[in-house]
Each structure stands twice: as structure tokens, then as C-alpha cells.
Amino acid sequence: MNSIDKVKSISVWIFIIPFLSVNICLLIVTNYHQILEPGVPIFPTFPYLDGGVSISRTVRYYPLYLIFKPAMFVTSYLLIIYWLNTKKIIQHFNKDYNNTNKIVFFGIGSAILLTLHSIFLGIKFDNDFYKLFRRVIMLSFIIFELIAQAYLIKFYYEIKKELNDYINEIYLKIKRVLITTLIVVSIIILPFLPFNNLKFLKHALEWNVFLGVIIFYLLTHLMWKKNIK
């Protein structure tokens, strides 16, 4: 199927582009922080473990957003293509599947939210409502992604026997474990988000949830077999 080939090729770039852009910005900001944010030091950190810096602070200063923003715009575009082709795959196996529109709505919605987040990143307004607005957009992006991915995993398990010739089942199982873990962790940490004294924990979870979300697409690339007839 042509749609499967597209999903397989697109999904690996949905992993690579955000991963490289964010981590390149992290390397720059931890080594040249005085240039980027004078007077506010950022010590050597591995935020996936110690939560020493947030993703937003890592990518929002000039010239770092010149790396991050274009990468997110490209990723958003690829996400839209990914979910539209995923819709074709779903319809190939089950034309009347009742959750198709939900999958596409939340999938494309996450791409739009990522675009909005990227647009407003780096724009400074000393306004509490604006800061809350940015956080809500980012949180909504994660929620939309998790919902779309959870519905998609549910669909694949419903037609698992029909997918035997198309997928490597081990990666489908890993995807289910991954998305379940991300949902559980997100639900647990949600009540603690307003507390500033937990910022290092929140930063570490932010980095790991981000990594988990894009690893889902790497697993998608690995899951679909090559040379499908």
C-alpha cells in the first residue's frame, strides 16, 4: 500500500527532526548561556534526568529559535501528512471504523497546536494570561497526541490478525506499553503542575514525555514491514 510506505518514511522524520533540533539547542544553551541569557546561568545539565532546564527555556532565545521554529513547522506539516495517510490505512482495513474521525481530529489537531506553540515561542509579554495561554497550548498538544495515538493503537489491536503480513508485532506491543506509560505518567503529574517547588521534577518529566511522544513515531517506522505487496 502506498499509504503504508508514506507513513513508514514520514514517521522516522517526525522523530529525527524534533529530536535533533531540541538537543542541538540544549547543547548550545548549556555551553553558551551567557550569550543567550545574560546574568541567568544555566549549569551543565542532562534535563532528562535532573530537570535542570525546561524545553521552553532551552529553545526560546535568539538564535536558538531559528533552529527550533523551522524544525517544528516542518514537523507539523509531516504530522498532518502522517495522520491523513493513517486515515487511508484505517479505511483500507475497515472502511466504517467508528473512531476514524477522532483519530484524524486529534492527530491533525496536535499538529496545529504544535504550530501555534512555535509561533508564540520567543514572543515576550509580561502577562500572566499570555504565559498561561502558552502552557495550555503545549499541554493540549501532548493531550491531543496521546489521545490520537491511543485510539490508533486500539484500532491496530482490533485488526491484529489482518496485520500479520504488514507489521512486526513486537513493535506494536512496545508502542502499547509506551503510550500506556505516557498516559499514566501524564495523569499522575497533572495535579502537580501548578506547584513551583517541583519545577525540576516537572522539567525532567517534560523532557521524557516529549521523548516518548516522538519515539512513538520511530516505533511506527520500525513496525511496518518493507516491501509490502
N, C-alpha and C positions, 0 to 999 in steps of 0.2 A: 504493500500500500504506500502510495506517495506521501500521505499524511504522516504515517509512522516514520518514514525516512526524514521528513522535515522536523518532526518532534525530536527525534534522536539527535539530529545535528544541531538544532537550536538550543536544546536543553543544556548541552555542555557549555555553550557560550553564556547562558544565563548563570551558570556557576562561575566560569572563569572571569568574566568582566567585573562583576561586583567584588569578587574575592581579591583580585589583583589591585583594583582601584583603591579599596579601603585599606588594604595592608601596605600599599606603597605610601599612601598618605600617613599611615601610622609610623612607618619608618622615618619619614621626613619630619613629622611633628615631634618625635621623640629625640631627634638629633639636632634640629634647628628651631627649637621652640622660641628662642629669644627673638628671632626674626619675625616669626609668625604672630606671637602674642607677647609683646614686651612686658616684663615685670611679673608675669604669671608663669612660673616654671612648670614644666612637665618632666618628671623624672623618668629614667628608663623604666619601661613598663611592658608587661605582657598582659594586656587587659582581659584576655580570655580567661586568665586565672586570677589576677589581682584586682581587676576593675579599676586600674589607675587612671583611666581617661574614658570618656564616653565616645561613641561613634560620632555624634554631632560635633563635639569639640575637636575631634581629630580632623574632620573634613571641611569645616565651615569657613576657614580663614583663607585669604588670598596668599599664595596662588593654588592652594590645595583644592579649592572648589572647582578650579579649571580642569582638574583631573577627575574629580568625583562626579560633578554635574553631568558632563557629556556621557560618562560611563552609565549613569543612571537613566538618562534619556534613551540611550541605546538599549539598555536592559528592559526598560518599559515597553519599547517597541517590540522587542523579541518576546516578551511575555504575552503581548496581545496576539502575535502570530502563533505562539505556542498554544494558547488556550483555544483559538479558533480552529487549529488543526486537531487539537484534542477533541473538540466537539465533533469533527468529522469521523474520528476514530470511534467515538461512542456511538454515533449514528450508524456506523458500519456494522457494529456488533448488535446494537439494539436501537432501532430507529425510534421507538416510542418510549425510551427510558425517561422516567418522570423527573429525574434530578438534573437533566442536561442543562436546562436554563440556569439553574442555581450554580452549577459548576462554572459556566461561562460568565455569569454575572459577577461572582466573587473573584474569579480569576482575572478578568479584564478590569474589574474594579480595583484590584490590588495594583495593577499596572498604572492606572490613572492616579491613585493615591501616591505611588512612588514618584510619579512625575510632579505632582503638587509639592511633595516634600522637597524635591530637588530644586524647584523654582524658588521656594521661600527660604531655602538654606542660605545662610550668609547675609540675609537682609536683616538689619538691626532696627528693632523698635523696642524702646524701653516701656513695654506694656505687658502686663500680666496676662491679658486676654490673648494677645498675639502668641506669647510663649505657650500658653495652654493649647491654642489652635494648632501649633506645630507639633506638639506632643500627641494630640488627638489624631492628627493625620498619620503620624508614624505608627501609633498603636493600631489604628484602623487598618493600615497596610498589612501589619502582621496578622491581625484577626482575619482579614479577607483571604490572605494567603493560606492560613491554616484551615479555614472552612473549605475553600476550593480543593485543597489537596486531600483533606479528609473525605470529602464526597467522592473524589476521583478514586482513592484507594478502595473505598466501599464498592464502587462500581466494578473495579478490576477483580475484586474478590467474588463478586456475584457471577462473573463470567469466567472465572479462573480456568475451568476446563477448556473453554473455547480459545484461551490464550496460550495453550501449551506450545503451539508451533511458533508463537510470536515473541515470547518473553523468557528470560531466565528467572525462574520463580524465586530464587534466593534473594534477588534484589527487591522484588515486590514485598517479601517478608521484612526485609530491612527497612524499607520505606514505611511499612505499617508501624514498626517499632519506633522509628524516628518521629513520625507525625504524632503518634500517641504520646510520646515523651514530651514533645514540644507543647502540645495542648495541655497536658497535666501541669508542666512547669509554669506555663503562662497563667493558668487559672490560680495556681498557688501564689505566684508573686503579685498578681493584680491588686490585692488589698494593701500591699506594702508600698506601692508606687508613690503615694504622697509623702512618705517619710524620708526627710533629707539625711538622717543619720545612717541610712542604709545605702548610701549612694555607691559605695564601692561594690557591694553585692549586686545592686541593680545594673551597674555598668558591666560587670562580668557576665551577668545573665543576658544583657542586651547583645553583647558580642557573640555569645554562644547561640542565642536564638537566631540571630542573623545568619550565623554559620550553618545552623541546622536547616533553615529555610532554603538556602541556596544549595546545600548538599542534596536536598530532595531532587533537584534538577540534575545533578551529577548522577544520582542513582537512576533517574529516568533514562539518561543516556546509556547507562550500563545495562539497564533492564531489557530494552528492546534488542532483539537479535539482529545481526547483519544479514543481508541478502534474503530478506523475506519475500517469498513468492506470493 
